[in-house]
Amino acid sequence: MITDHERLTEKLCQMSVAKHYDAYQDIAWDSPEMKIDPTDPRWELGAEDPIGATEWYRSLPPETRARFGLHRTAAAMKLGWQFEAVLKSGLLEHAAQLPEGSTQARYVYHEIVEESQHTLMFMEFVRRAQAATPLVLPGLPKRLRRAARRVVAMGRNFPALFFIFVLGGEDPIDHVQRTALAGDREPHPLVKRIMQIHVTEEARHIAFARSYLRSVVPKLSAARRLWLSIAAPVILGFMGRLMLRPGRVIIDEYKIPQEVIESPGHRARVLASLAKVRELCQDLGLLGPTGRFFWKTLGIAA
């Protein structure tokens, strides 16, 4: 009997064949309108961004506001490709223990190909941004780089926890990009095109991860479900803040005050970006007394 997860996975495979993108063919990198000018006001952060909404940011000179926005965007893309390197390695580990020729194995390789194109897309943007103005980009913090091998191994040894990690990186960025695309301010056409491609394909990746968790978590042992209920908020809280908060290099370069970094708007944004995965954890029974304690203690409970 075909399960709902198998049916969705087959549909996602078909969608990946019918609609996929190439990092170089589907972006007109050398068109004049795609040129990166660090003083272009379209790089400025809007009021939907917790930092962009502050008086501190609005008081900066226009050229600084624009460069700050470009710097944030380039840093997010470097962080994105480094996160995706861990994700792809974990997906390869996961694929290695799937039945050869299975629909799920086929889908996983589709996702690896798409994430590789995203990496190329992000790398090309960063290359051009740094050619336009010197930018120091922090990337993944050392503690996550050190933990990367353990995260990758989860793709084989504890896939449910691995896909929580996947959603911890993908859901916050998807939330931010969809908010930006739906906003009143027109983004720079290059970053707009990158976001359009990214959210289209990430929708499939997020749908697969959620469906996988719905199909697998109810079958886990009580011990593994308990471990998942504890580890999920730890991973999601860390990843949500990592993906949405500017790195230390940017904080230091622009001398961002601590009250701007820790503003209520920032916390609200993290909560909003994790709302869907929190709802998923609730549906999966991972928000019992122990789970709720960790969500609340880590400051990511609604």
N, C-alpha and C positions, 0 to 999 in steps of 0.2 A: 504493500500500500504506500502510495506516494504521500509524504508528509507536507505540511504547509511550508516548512523550511526548504525542502527539496524543490517544491513548485516555485517558490520565490527565487531560489538560486538559479534555476533554469531560465526564468524570466530575466534576471540580471545578466546572465551570460548573453542572452539574445540582445539586450540593450547595449552591452559593451561592444558587440559586433556592429550593431546598427548605428551607434553614435559614439564615436571616440575622437580624440584630438591628438594632433602632433604639435609638440612644443614650438617647432619652427615654421611649419607650413600653415598653421592656423592662427598665427599672430604676425601681424605686419610690422615686425620689429623696426624696419628701416624707413617706414613711412614718416613724413615730417611731423605728423600730429602725435606720433609715439615718442618723440624725442624727450629725454629727461633733462629738464632744466631745474636745478635745485631751488630757484627763486620763484618757480611757478606757483601761484596762490592755490592751485587745485590740490597741492600736497598738504595744505593746512588741515588740521584736525577740525572736525565739526563739533557741534554741541552734543551730538550723540556719543562722543567719546568722553569718558570721565575726565581726562586731562584737558581735552579741547574745550570743555565746558567751564573750566576754572578761570578766575580772574588772573591768576598767575600766567597762564598760557596766553590769554587774550592781550596781556600787557607787553608781550614780547614784540620786538620789531617784526614787520611782515616777512622779511627775508629769513629771520630765525624761525618763525612759525612754519614757514614752508620747508626749510631744511630739516627741521625737527620731524615733520610729517613724513618726509622722504626717508629719513634715517629710521624712523619707527617701522615703515613699510619694508625697507630692505632688511632690517633686523628680523622682522617676522618671517620673511621669506627664507632667510638663512636658517632660522630656527625650524621652519617648516621642512626644509629638505633634510636636515639632520634628524628630525623626528621620523621622517619617512624612511630614512635609511635603516633605522631600528625596526620600524614597522615592516618593511620589505623583508628584512632578514628573518623576523619572526614568522611572517607569512610563508616563507620558504620552509622553515622548520615545521610549520603546521601542515603544509602540503605534503611533506615527506611521510607523514603518518596517515594520509588519506588513501583510500583505494585508488589504484591507478585507473585513469580514464573516467573517474566519477565526475558527476556534475559539479560537486563542491570543489574538487581539485582544479577542474577547468576554470571555475569562477575565480579561485584564488590567484591563478596565473594571470587572468585578465586584470585583476586588481593590481598585481605587481607591475604589469606593463604600464597601467595608467599612472601609478604612483611614480614610476621611473620618468614618465613624460612630465609629471608635475615637478620633479626634481630638476630636470633640464630647464623647465620654464622659470623656476625660481632662481636657478643659478645664472641664467642669462639676464634676468632682471637685475640681480645683484651686481653682476659684471658691469652692466651699463650704468647703474647708479654710482658705482665707485669710480667709473671713468669720468662721470660728471662732477663729482665732488668727493674728497677723501672721507670715508666713513669707517669707523671701527665697529665691527659687528660681533657681538658676544657669542651667539649660538647657544647650544645646549650647555647647561652648567656642568661642572666637573663631576658632581655626585651622580648625575644621570648618565653621563658618559661611562663612569665606572660601573654603573648598574646595568648598562646596556646588554651585556652578555646574559645576565639573569632574565631580563625582559624577553630577549630573543628566545631563550630556552623555554619560556612559558608557552610559546607557540606550539611546542610539542608536548610538554609535560603538564601544562595547566592552561589549555586554550581559553577557557572561560575568563580567567584572570587576564590573559593577554588581550582579549577583546575588550575588557574594561579599560585597559591601558589605551587601546586604539581609540575608543570613544572619548577618553580623557583628552586626547590631542585633537581629535577631529571635530567634536561637537562645539567647543568654544570658538574655534576659527570659523566654522560654518556659520555659527550665530553672528559673529562680527561681520563676516562678508555679506551675508544676506541682509543684515541691517543696513550696511553701507550701500548696497545696490538698490534697496528700497527707499533710501533717504531722499531728501529734497536736494542735497548738494550733489553736483555732477562730479564724480571722481575723474582723475586723470585717465584718458582713454586707454593707456597701456595697462594700468592696474585694474581698470574696469574689465578689460578683456580677460586678463588673467583670472580675476575673481569669477567671471561668468563661466569660464572653462572649469575652474576648480570646483565650484559649488555643484555644477552639473554632474561631474563624475563622483565627487564625494558623497552625493546623495545615495548613490548605489553602494558605496563602501559602508556608509553608516547604516543603511537598510540591512545589509548582510550581517553586520556585527550584531545589531539588535535582534534580528531573526535567529542568529546562531545562539545567542544567549537565551532567548526564549525557549529554544528547542533543547538546550543542554542542561541549563542550571537546575530545572526540576528533577533531573535524573542523578544529580550529584549526591554523594554521601552527605550526611549531616555535618560531618567534620569539615568537608570542603565548602559547604554552603556557609558555615560559620566563618571560616577563614575568608571567604569571598566577601561576606558582609562587613568584615573589619578592614580588609585590604582595599575594597572599592572606594570608600570615602577618602582614604589616605592618598590613593593614586589620583583620584579625580580632583581633590582639593589642590594637590601639588601641581598637576597638569593644568588645571584651569587658571591658576595664578601665573604659572610659567608662560602660558600662551598669551595672556592678556596684559601682563604687567611689563613695563619697559625694563630691560636688563640694566645691571649695575653700571655698565659702560655708558649708557645713554643718560641714566640718572646723574652720574658724575659730570659728564660733559656739559649738560644743560643746567646743572645745579638745581634739579627739581626738588622742591621742598617735600619733606616727609608727609606733611598733611595733604599734599596733592596726590602722592602715591597711594596713601591709605584713606582716601576720601570715601564717603558713603556711596558715591556713584560707582567707584571701582568695585566695591563689594557687591553692589546690586547687579553690576554687569557680569561678574563671575557667577552669581546665583542664577541669573537669567540664562547664561550660556550652558549651565549644567542642569537646567530644569527638566529637559527631556530624558536625560540619562538617569536622573534621580527618580523620575516617574517610572522608568523601566525597572530600576532596582526595587522600588515599592511593589510593582507588579510581580516581581520574581521572589518576593518574600525575603528580601535582604535588608529590610528596614525594621526588623524586630527591635527589642530593647537594646541589644548590643550594637546593632547597626546604627540606630538613631543616636545613641550616645556618641559614636565617633563622628557622625555627620555634624552634630551640634557642637562637639568639642573643637572640631576643625573649622568651625565658622562657615560651613557651606549648607546648613539647613535653612530651608525657606522660612 
